[in-house]
Amino acid sequence: MAETENPTPTKPIPTRREFLTMVGAVGGAAAMYQAMGMMGMAHASPYDGPIQLGQAPEGTKVLILGAGIAGMVAAMELRDAGYDVEVLEYRDVAGGRCWTLRAGDTYEELGGFVQTVDFAEGNYFNPGPWRVPYNHYAILDYCRRLEVELEPLIQINNHAYVHSVDAFDGKPVRYREVNADFRGHISDLLSKVTNQGALDEVLSEEDKENLLEGLRTFGALNSDNEYVSGDAASRRRGFDRPPGGGVDATPISSEIMDVSTLLDSGLWSRLATSETLNSSAPIFQPKGGMDMIARAMAENLGDVIRYRKRVTRIRQDEDGVTVTYEDLITGETDVTTTADYCVCTIPFSILSQIDHDFSAPLANVIQDMPYAASIKVGLEFKRRFWEEDEHIYGGTTYTDLPISQISYPSNDYLSKRPGVVLGAYSWGALAYQYSSIPPEERVTRTVEWGSQIHPQMPEEFKAGVSVAWHRVPWTLGCYGLWNDKDDHYEDAVAMDRRIVCAGEHLSYLPAWMEGAVLSSLDAISRLHDTARNQAGE
Ligand SMILES: Cc1cc2nc3c(=O)[nH]c(=O)nc-3n(C[C@H](O)[C@H](O)[C@H](O)COP(=O)(O)OP(=O)(O)OC[C@H]3O[C@@H](n4cnc5c(N)ncnc54)[C@H](O)[C@@H]3O)c2cc1C
């Protein structure tokens, strides 16, 4: 959804794209997506129910490399179809990036830094996935089938903040104030240009009346189509003295920001962040940590998964596939296992360092795929000051500090126990800068930066942990980026004789578990067709 250019004024009739751009500018991403949906241009997940593979050819074995979400989905479905399935996983737990850190866990990143999570018992931090959107039908269906309990995750909280070091003397502003004022001023301005005739060539008289009526509601305008300080605006942005009871109960309206101050602050740039297709409400989290999904899949698979096996070599010929691995339990190297077919879900960032004999088009994609850098820092505080002092229950504060955002827990509201906050979630160059300092210092700096928004942080800080994804030894990145995706995608997802690759990187929903599931289901259906054809069925 990168349609940000304005419609050119020389064209009197807006194209569909221009119309959507206008809707997006006025109503934000959510309104634009709604309009796109009505025009049949936006699509949710294409998942339409459990895969029906049918029966496996008798005595056919499939090796699956990697027990992340893609690998485990493939394993469950192929096993259920009657294949003999063996999964090789490098780590001692399943789930891959679907991972949760809890009290007592240790984690060693590339370069040898070891962190031990010193959280209170029962508290957790999701260093990777943390949200399951309502329109990720496939992963939600696995949650339903495996009875993974979900709870709502608050993505947008009107009472959280938007913050810029260069605006309002570096003081955070409530999301609700910026949102209300931005909508109000846009509606006011658009009403003015409508009444001045600037849209006469685009809109009929009836359209203009409807638009003005809509803008009055949308922007909390008065009967003269103006956005002004007063009761209507305060009911959106908040009162200086909220409506009370008894003596001195009359509400006192707040002052709106003037349009130049608001525009100059740049804070409006954060408003649509949570309104994209994959980030809009309702959105969920598994109760107790994201790895509840991985745990449920791993439990379903039992000893089908063989842990602590590091794949080092992949070969195939007309008879089958031979995979060599290092057994990290026994210390044996060059152990081999064979199968008729193989699903490889090892991220290409790792696979590019493994000895394989994939055909050239696939090998080229594996070699060339960069992975995104990102870092998350989890902070535990002695008390939930964001709730107690600032009435923030879940949701996210956005900032231009290097921490980029602070997300508050959507569970255990009002608890008197310590609480865990996502203290930083940064990408790209920022993530590289962040990870260039030792983990302990990353945490200290996160608290320092965060204290510009929440001054209570240093006093209330208890423990912290950071995961820089480009330094995670078993994925070396957050998600697969593509060079020339449109040109090479089909090469990468195709069956390569007896092997097919799968994972989030081989989907058009990268960096989402849904992408991993959809890729996996597609890969195994083609593997199944190949197996049946070769068996003469
Ligand atoms: C910071 C971050 C935030 C995210 N947020 C969300 C979110 O909110 N919602 C969402 O749905 N998704 C989110 N995602 C994306 C989601 O985590 C991934 O898309 C998904 O988990 C990828 O699954 P996968 O099976 O393709 O790969 P992986 O999970 O990476 O699985 C690959 C497996 O291969 C194993 N492996 C690697 N090397 C070897 C080897 N040599 N031998 C054997 N095994 C090996 C790994 O240990 C791993 O278990 C996020 C990811 C990150 C990093």
The ligand as a Gaussian input file, in Angstrom:
#p B3LYP/6-31G(d) Opt

LIG

0 1
 C       11.029000      -9.344000      15.293000
 C        9.970000     -10.161000      14.591000
 C        8.631000      -9.816000      14.715000
 C        7.657000     -10.577000      14.085000
 N        6.341000     -10.272000      14.305000
 C        5.390000     -11.111000      13.833000
 C        4.047000     -10.975000      14.260000
 O        3.726000     -10.107000      15.078000
 N        3.126000     -11.845000      13.770000
 C        3.454000     -12.839000      12.895000
 O        2.568000     -13.592000      12.475000
 N        4.737000     -13.006000      12.494000
 C        5.706000     -12.182000      12.952000
 N        7.013000     -12.384000      12.627000
 C        7.350000     -13.349000      11.548000
 C        7.315000     -14.809000      11.967000
 O        8.049000     -15.000000      13.129000
 C        7.936000     -15.643000      10.841000
 O        7.353000     -15.297000       9.597000
 C        7.750000     -17.139000      11.041000
 O        7.888000     -17.508000      12.386000
 C        8.769000     -17.854000      10.163000
 O        8.591000     -19.246000      10.239000
 P        9.474000     -20.203000       9.338000
 O        9.072000     -21.576000       9.660000
 O        9.393000     -19.756000       7.919000
 O       10.993000     -19.918000       9.757000
 P       11.734000     -20.118000      11.153000
 O       10.829000     -19.819000      12.263000
 O       12.976000     -19.310000      11.078000
 O       12.090000     -21.668000      11.191000
 C       13.244000     -22.177000      10.621000
 C       13.801000     -23.273000      11.511000
 O       14.971000     -23.793000      10.902000
 C       15.894000     -24.115000      11.937000
 N       17.240000     -24.204000      11.383000
 C       18.062000     -23.196000      10.989000
 N       19.231000     -23.686000      10.567000
 C       19.152000     -25.043000      10.659000
 C       20.052000     -26.104000      10.362000
 N       21.265000     -25.887000       9.851000
 N       19.647000     -27.367000      10.610000
 C       18.418000     -27.625000      11.127000
 N       17.539000     -26.645000      11.426000
 C       17.906000     -25.378000      11.184000
 C       15.720000     -22.965000      12.900000
 O       16.241000     -23.279000      14.176000
 C       14.218000     -22.782000      12.893000
 O       13.597000     -23.553000      13.880000
 C        8.022000     -11.672000      13.269000
 C        9.369000     -12.033000      13.155000
 C       10.333000     -11.300000      13.822000
 C       11.775000     -11.748000      13.730000

